[in-house]
Amino acid sequence: MSEAREWERAHEWAAPMAAAARGPLKGLRIVDFTRALAGPYCTMLLADLGADVIKIEPPEGDFSRYSQPFPTGDELRAFGGYFASINRNKRGIMVDLGAEEAREQVRGLIDDADAVVENFRAGVMERLGMGYEVLAERNPRLVYGAIRGFGDPRTGVSPYVDWPSYDIVAQAMGGVVSMTGTDAEHVLKAGPSVGDLFPGTMAAVGIVSALLHAKATGQGQFVDISMYDAVVALCESIVYRYSYQGIVTEPQGNGHTQLTPFDIYPTADGHCAIAAPTAHHWAMLAAHIDRPDLIHDPRTESNVDRVRNAAFVREVIESWTRAHTTAAIVEQLAGSVPVGPVNDAAAIFADPHTRARDVLVAVEHPGSPRPVVLPNTPIRMTATPPGVYRRPPLLGEHNGEVLGGKAEDTSP
């Protein structure tokens, strides 16, 4: 097979799925009303950690279910890569929440659950008769997690409470876009959907913390994550810079306003990252590029000096990196100066680190002639290792066993 088709063989060396749930949250049940990205990413993290996550979908399914891409040869098209990437390890049921009988079925399911997670706009669950107060009265130990664009009125009423939001809105309003780009006239959003993924991660942390409290006290609570709030927290540096000195952070390209060198540099055949802001690393880098004179040069002796003369520092380093290939630079600096190649997806798949650390996992995909490859959980534990043990569910696949009251079989 040609090199261009290597991606079709990655499942042959990617980590296999585990036989069963074995993470530290095994035995906990999470009822998942989430859709799109932020919410499903949160519940995926909980499922990777061993929780029995039951994903509730409407008759038409989560709208992300049918988003491309689909595996080559997949004629079933039960779900695409978007859905697969964030809904593994979950059981799935299809419920028409427009019917009271169905809603009462779901309320009964929540009576025995440890947590509920949803990412509707404020008021939607109340209109369905499943707001936090209703559910908590039936199940006082219930942890209720909500992820919304601008939070829930229970913890603070935002003037934007009724606004819908997506990743790009959260990135724009929370500060990511204002500090990303080549200059103030050319701003960019971050490549990864951090406006969704970071709030989802914060929600998982909050829910696990509330579950610990509930286990100790029997008292559940409402956990509220605003996408806007979470992105502001992610952009912590622009907050303290403004608070300390009134500095409004603008895009700095790939550099850093407080550390130099700390940048992406062009090489003879690509790009690489080099970071040497400490005295030790700067001395090592200066020696490697045959410029030991810069160790005690007043323009570059300290990090403060180098920040003040950042253009000069970049010119010196770039003149060296452009004369060498990325591989040669990495080989020379690795182990002494922080360095790394700018990897695209193909390079990540080929990197020996991803194989040695099981960074990627092969997951079954209905209708596909081969397993697909997804990111494995980055959370590693020695006693209760989390992992991927179940492919994403077909629409309504587990209606019978979940609504019929059958317990999940989590035995190895």
Buried (B, 14 or more C-beta within 10 A) or exposed (E): EEEEEEEBEBBEEBBBBBEBBBBBBBEBBBBBBBBBBBBBBBBBBBBBBBBBBBBBBBEEBBEBBBBEEBBEEBEEBBBBBBBBBBBBBBBBBBBEBEEEEBBEBBBEBBEEBBBBBBBBBBEBBEEBBBBBEBBBEEBEBBBBBBBBBBBBEBBEEBEBBEBEBBBBBBBBBBBBBBBBBEEEEEBEBBEEBBBBBBBBBBBBEBBBEBBEBBEEEEBBBBBBBBBBBBBBBBBEBBEEBEEEEEEEBBBBEBBBBEBBBBBBBEBEEBBBBBBBBEEEBBBBBBBBBEBEEBBEBEEBBEBEBBBBBBEBBBEBBBEBBEEBBBBBBBEBBEEBBBBBBBBEEEEEBEBEEBBEEBBBBBBBBBBBEBBBBBBBBEEEEEEEBBBBBBBBBBBBBBBEBBBEEEEBEEEE
